[in-house]
């Protein structure tokens, strides 16, 4: 799978049809929600897809406005339809390789199974941009597809998903390396907060 395969409407729709079947995904999402303060004002969801995370966060953060971004026109359409009657949700077409400058400041930045399509260099620079657009005390949590520490565990993960090989567009990285980047950038309370094989929730709080 290439970086822009989600721009193929058939591929994007196939992913959405299978989203609920990803093992333990809902468990990871539940842990993510537990780290999000309820009294925040602005939330940014990177790679929003059909707005799955935003839908979960709407009642959790009743006073917040939400911006969801995605590069796929199919995903943008699905999310726009889902939130068409909700004024506090804005859906914007935006590629993860493009700068976040101009989006403004946020109290929360989240992402779900999106950033692993970026090169390692872009992952790191994107995390820096996320840090810069967060208000002091703001939080960033990434529910992500990460690299396995061994081929045996990687095969076990693929078997659990019922697939034979890794998607070509997945650029997977050890979560330990990624949380070290976050710490070096100035995030505090950074940790791997939940993990099942290659599904991992990590993130922390902007210090300062």
C-alpha positions in Angstrom: 0.0 0.0 0.0 1.3 3.4 -0.9 0.9 6.6 1.1 -2.0 7.8 -0.9 -3.9 4.5 -1.3 -6.7 5.9 0.9 -7.3 8.4 -2.0 -8.6 5.4 -3.9 -12.3 5.4 -3.0 -12.6 1.6 -3.2 -9.6 1.1 -0.9 -10.9 3.7 1.6 -14.4 2.2 1.7 -12.9 -1.3 2.2 -10.9 0.0 5.2 -14.0 1.6 6.8 -16.0 -1.6 6.3 -13.3 -3.5 8.3 -12.5 -0.9 10.9 -14.6 -2.5 13.7 -13.0 -5.9 13.1 -9.5 -4.8 14.1 -8.8 -6.9 17.3 -8.8 -4.9 20.6 -9.2 -1.6 18.8 -12.0 -0.5 21.0 -9.9 -1.3 24.1 -7.2 1.0 22.9 -9.7 3.7 22.1 -11.2 3.4 25.6 -7.8 3.9 27.1 -7.1 6.9 24.9 -10.4 8.5 26.1 -9.3 8.0 29.7 -6.3 10.3 29.1 -8.3 13.2 27.5 -9.4 16.0 29.9 -13.2 16.7 29.6 -13.0 20.5 29.9 -10.9 21.2 26.8 -11.8 23.8 24.2 -10.1 22.7 20.9 -9.3 19.2 19.7 -7.4 18.2 16.5 -7.7 14.7 15.0 -5.0 13.9 12.5 -6.0 11.3 9.9 -9.6 11.3 11.1 -10.9 8.9 8.5 -14.7 8.9 8.9 -14.4 10.7 12.2 -14.3 7.6 14.4 -12.3 9.2 17.2 -14.2 12.5 17.1 -17.5 10.6 17.5 -16.1 9.0 20.6 -14.8 12.4 22.0 -17.9 14.5 21.3 -19.7 13.5 24.5 -16.5 13.1 26.5 -15.5 16.7 25.8 -18.9 18.5 25.7 -17.6 22.0 25.3 -14.9 21.3 22.7 -14.7 22.2 19.1 -13.1 19.6 16.8 -11.0 19.8 13.6 -10.6 16.5 11.8 -8.1 16.2 8.9 -7.6 13.6 6.2 -6.1 13.5 2.7 -8.7 11.1 1.3 -11.7 12.6 -0.4 -13.7 9.5 0.4 -12.8 9.8 4.1 -13.6 13.5 4.1 -17.0 12.9 2.5 -17.8 10.2 5.1 -16.8 12.3 8.0 -18.6 15.4 6.6 -21.8 13.4 6.3 -21.5 12.0 9.8 -21.1 15.4 11.4 -23.2 17.5 9.0 -25.6 18.5 11.8 -22.9 19.2 14.4 -21.6 22.8 14.3 -18.6 22.2 16.6 -17.0 19.7 14.1 -14.9 20.9 11.2 -13.6 18.4 8.6 -10.6 19.6 6.5 -8.7 18.0 3.7 -5.0 17.9 4.7 -2.1 15.6 4.1 0.1 14.5 7.0 3.1 15.5 5.0 1.9 19.1 5.0 2.6 21.6 7.8 0.2 22.1 10.6 1.0 25.8 10.6 -2.2 27.8 10.2 -4.4 25.5 12.2 -4.0 27.4 15.4 -3.6 26.2 18.9 -5.2 23.2 20.5 -5.7 21.6 23.9 -5.7 18.1 22.5 -4.2 16.4 19.5 -5.1 12.8 18.7 -4.5 10.4 15.9 -5.5 6.8 15.2 -3.7 4.5 12.8 -2.5 7.2 10.5 1.0 8.5 11.2 2.6 5.1 10.5 2.1 5.9 6.8 4.7 8.7 7.1 8.4 8.3 6.8 10.3 8.2 10.1 11.7 11.6 9.3 8.2 13.0 8.8 6.9 11.3 12.0 9.5 13.1 14.0 8.9 16.5 12.4 5.2 16.0 12.7 5.5 15.4 16.4 7.5 18.6 16.7 4.7 20.5 14.9 2.1 18.9 17.2 4.1 20.0 20.2 4.3 23.6 18.8 0.5 23.8 18.2 -0.4 22.5 21.7 -1.2 25.0 24.4 0.9 24.5 27.6 -0.5 21.5 29.4 -2.1 20.2 26.2 -2.0 16.5 25.4 -1.1 14.4 22.5 -2.0 10.7 22.2 -1.4 8.5 19.2 -3.2 5.1 18.9 -0.9 3.6 16.4 0.3 0.6 14.4 4.0 0.1 15.4 6.8 -2.3 14.6 7.0 -5.7 16.3 10.3 -6.5 18.1 10.5 -9.9 16.4 9.4 -11.7 13.2 7.5 -14.2 15.3 5.4 -11.5 16.9 4.9 -9.8 13.6 3.6 -13.0 12.1 1.3 -13.5 15.1 -0.1 -10.0 14.5 -0.7 -10.7 10.8 -2.4 -14.0 11.6 -4.7 -12.2 14.1 -5.7 -9.8 11.4 -6.2 -12.7 8.9 -3.7 -11.2 6.3 -0.6 -12.8 4.8 1.7 -9.8 4.4 2.3 -6.2 5.5 0.7 -3.4 3.5 3.4 -1.8 1.4 2.6 1.7 2.6 3.1 0.9 6.3 6.3 2.4 7.6 6.4 0.9 11.1 8.7 2.0 13.9 9.4 0.8 17.4 7.2 2.8 19.9 10.2 3.2 22.3 12.0 5.3 19.7 8.9 7.4 19.2 8.3 8.1 22.9 12.0 9.0 23.3 11.5 11.7 20.6 8.5 13.0 22.5 10.5 13.3 25.7 13.3 15.1 23.9 10.8 17.6 22.4 9.5 18.6 25.9 6.5 16.3 26.4 6.2 15.0 29.9 4.4 12.0 31.4 5.2 10.2 28.2 4.6 6.5 28.1 3.3 3.5 26.2 -0.2 3.6 27.9 -1.6 0.5 26.1 -0.4 -2.2 23.8 -1.4 -5.4 22.1 1.1 -6.7 19.6 1.5 -4.0 17.0 -1.4 -1.8 18.2 -0.1 0.8 20.7 -1.2 3.9 22.4 1.5 6.4 23.4 1.8 10.1 24.2 2.0 12.6 26.9 1.6 16.2 28.0 3.2 19.4 26.8 5.4 20.7 29.5 6.2 24.3 30.2 
